[in-house]
Every structure is written in C-alpha cells, then in structure tokens.
Amino acid sequence: MARLAGKVALITGAGMGMGREASLLFAEHAARIIVADINREAAYETVDLVKKAGGEAVAVIGDVAVEADVKRMVEEGVRAFGALHILYNNAGVLWKDRDRSVLETDETHWDRVLAINLKSVFWVTKYGIPHLRKAGGGSIILVGSVSALAGFTRAQDAYTAAKGALISLNKSLAIQFAKDKIRSNIIHPGIVETPMQAPYLTEALRKEFEAGIPLGRIAHPREIASVALFLASDESSYMTGAELVVDGGFTAQ
C-alpha cells in the first residue's frame, strides 16, 4: 500500500543511518524524497539507493544549523517536486567524546550541538511550514531522545538540553498550526544501531546497553523509520503534539 502517495518529504540528515532508512521506506510508500545532508557523497548515495529501488529523490546539500543553507535547501527541494508535505527533522549529532557534563563541555561544542540538534528544527520549520500551508496541511516529525526523559550518569548535557527543548517546541508547533491542518509529533528513540553510535559502541558497552533494555537489544534504524512513516501518513491524522517513545521498554522501568 502506498501510504504516502502524492506526498513530498524533506528528510534532514538523510545521508546515512535513520535518515537514509526513512528515505528508503518513505519512497517505498510512494513519497518523493528531498535528501538533505551536509555530506554530499552520502546524500547522493541515498538518492541513488532510492532511485535504484524505483523511487524519486533529489539531494540538497548544506548545514542544517545555518539559516541561509536551510532556506536554499527547502527552495531547491520544492523547485524539484513542486510541493512539500512532510518535514522530518532527523539530523543530529551525538558527540560523546566532546559533549559531556556541564563541568567538562566547552562553549564551542555546546553551541554546535545545540545548533545542529535544536536550531536546525527552527530553520526547517520556519522555511518549510509556509509550503505545508500551501499544500493544505502536512506533518512535522521531530526526533527527540530518551535522554530528554531520563538522567544518565554518562552525561551529554548539550545533547540532553537540545532534545528536551524539542519537546516544548513540538507542543508549540502543534498548537500554533493545527488550524492549518499541520500536525507536529516527536519520536523519542532509545539507542539505535547507526553510524553515529558505532564509534562508541564497544562490545562491553553494547552488552551493558542490552542488559538495561527490557527487549534485550539495540534498535534497528528501520524500527524508528517505521514510526516516522506512521506519523508522516494520514493514518496518524488525529495525532498532534504527541510523544512516541521507541526504546525497547527502557523508560518504562
């Protein structure tokens, strides 16, 4: 079933990991994909994979933390496909070696983590929502984290602060734009098997994570993309301002 037929989706951080998986899954359901990423090679590789699978996609290259880049990327995507219906704010960074406790994190890293994880959503919604209005409505999807819902002894305070702020922004977007038939919802993933996590996942740490997750394993990117597909589709037409936790039961303990 083509659950996104006739829809155009802008997916940030779509060059790899959860963003690439979402691009492929959304395209399987007939969405046309605007692949947004700072990594040109990765973005075009995602586009090629979508096209090889029979879908339609274009790459737009830039830094989601920079207003001018986001404005241009949105405009290029809309010019390519003529409309915009889905804003999937997937881009993010997880720098466990530089983003630590407030006692250890320097200003440069704090600012950059907040810019990519939080300010990017500001720019994408600022320039994307007018096109969703023109389309008669649409879906905004934010990616939060279980880090916004629970404290951790291995602190990542810039990341945690950014993801926590997204919860409040999600509610504000949902209420502001409900009259325009624009919905906004947020997904809180637990740990996911992605290239972003790979540098930190030693075998010992992997076992520690798995032992702390009731379902006993780390998530696959498609499991997060599948939840995003539901939120992007009309199947979630009566959901806005909601938070969906996808963490294998971690925060239920």
N, C-alpha and C positions, 0 to 999 in steps of 0.2 A: 504494500500500500504506500502510495506517495503522500506522506503526511505533510510535506512542505511544498507541494506543487504550487507554482506561481510565486514563491517567496524568494527574496534575495537576502542573504545573511552576510553580515560583516563579522568576521571572527578575528579577534586580535590574538597575537601570539600563536598564529596558526601554522608556523613553520615546523613545529615538532610537538611531541607529547600529546597532551589532552586537546590542544588546538588543532593539530593535524587530524587526530582521530575524529573530532567533531566535524571537521571539514569533510572527511570521507563519509561519515554517517549521514550528515545533513544532505550531501549530494546524492547519496543512495535514495533519499526520500524526495528527490527532485528539486531541492533548493539550488539556486545559483550562488556560488561562494566567492566572497571577496576575502582573499587570504592576506591578512595584514601582519607584517612582521618586520623587525629591524634587520633580520638576516636574509639578505637577498637570495642566496643559494638555497636556503631551507624553504623559503616561501615558494620559489619556483618549483622546487621538488614536490611540495604539496600540491601545487597546481597540476603538475604532470601526473601525479597519482590519481587525482580526481578525474582528470581527462581520460586517463587510461581505463578507469572504471566506468566511463560513459557519462560523466558529469560535466558541468560547466564551472569554470573558475577563472579568476584573474588575480594576479599578485599586485599588492600596493605596498611599497617599501617605505618605512620611516620609523621614527621613535615615538611611541605612544605617549611619552611623557612631555612631548613638545607640541604646543598648540598648533603651530603652522603645519607641522607634519600630519597631524590628525585631520585637520581641515582639508588638506590636499588629498589624503588617502580616502576620506569619505567621498569627496568630489569625484575622484578618479573611479571609484567603485560604482557610484551612481551613474556616472557617464557611460560606463561599460554596460550596465544592465538596466538602466532606466528607472530604477526604483530601489527602495530599501525598506525591509520589513522586520529584520531581526538584528539586534546589536548584542553580540556575545562577547562580553568583556572578560576574556580568558587570560590575557597577558599578565605575567607576574614574574617576580624574581624571588629566589629563596637562597640567600647568601649566609649559610650557617657559619662560615668562617669569618665573616665581617659584621654581620648583624647579630649581636648577642645581647647581653644585659645592657641596661642604660648606663651601667658603670664602665662598659667596655666599648661601646659603639661610638665612633666619631661622627661629627656633623655631616661630613660628605656622604658617608654611607647611609646615615639616617635619612637625609634629604633624597637621595637617589632611590632608596627602597620605597619611600612614600610616594615619590613622583611616579614610579612605574606601577605600583600596586593600587594607588588611590587616585592621584591626579589624572592618570590616563582615563579613568572612567568619567571624570569630569569633562575631559575634552571629547571623548567619544559620544557621550550623551548630548553635550552642547551642540555638536555639529550633526549628530545622527538623528536626534528627535524631530527636527523640522521635516526631515524626509519621511519619517514614520507617520507624522501628521498628514503629509501629502498623500500617503498611501492609504489613509483611512484607519490607521492603527498599526499596532505591532507589538513585539515582545522584546524586552530588555532583560538580559541574563547577566548577573554578576557572579563572580567566583570569590567566595569568602574562604573560610578555613575553620577547621575545628580549633585552630589556635586562637580564634576570636571567641570561642565558647568555653575554654578551659585554660588554666595556667599550667605552665610546664617548667620543670627545673632547668632544662636546657633552653634558656631564654633566647627569643628572637624578637626583641621588643619593637623594632621598627615595623617588621612584618605583621606582628600581632596588632599593633596600633592601626595600621592601614586596613587590615581585614576587619577589625572591629568598627572602624568608621564606615565601611561599606554597608554594614547592617543598617545604620541610621540613614545613609544616603538612599539605600534601596526603598525604605519606607517613604521617604520624602518624594522620590520619583514616582512611586506607585500612587500616592495620593494626588500629587500635582497633575499627573497626566492621565488619570483614569477617565476623565471627561473626553479625552481624545482617543479612547479605546486603545491606549498604550499601557501594557502591563509591565511590571518590573518585579523580578523574583531573584533570590540569591541561593546558590548552592554552596554548602559547606563540605568540601571533601575532607576525608582523612588522608593518610599517606597513600600516594599513588605511584605506581611504577612508571616513572618518566625520566627522560634525560636530565631534568633539573634535579631530581633526587639522587640519581645514580652516583655522583661523586662522593656522597656522604654515606651511602648505604653499605657499610662494611658487613661482613657476614654476621658478626656479633651484634651489630645494631639492628640488622634485619630480624634476627631471632628475638631480640628484645621487643621490637615493634609487634611482631606476630604474636608473641606471648601476651601482649596487652590488648589485643583486638579480639573481641568475642568470636568473630567469624574465622579467626586464626590465620589471616593472610592480608597482604597488601593489595589494594585495589588495582585493577587494570584500567587504563585510560578510557576504554570503551564504556566501562560502567559509569563513569562520570558523563561522558558524551551522551549516553542514553537518557540520562535525567535531563540534560540540556535539550535534547530533542523533544522530550515531552513538554518542557517549558516553552520551546520555540513554536510548537504546534498548537492548533486550535483545540486540542484535547485538554489543554490547561486554561481554557478561555475564561474560567471563573476564578482564577488564581492571580492575585497580585499582592505585593508586599509580603510574600511568604518566604520562609527559610526552609530549605530542604537539606537535611543532614545525611551525608552519604559516607559513612565512616566505619562500616562493619560492626557497629554497635559500641564503638569506643566511648562516646559521650553518654551512653545510656547506663554506664556502670556506676 
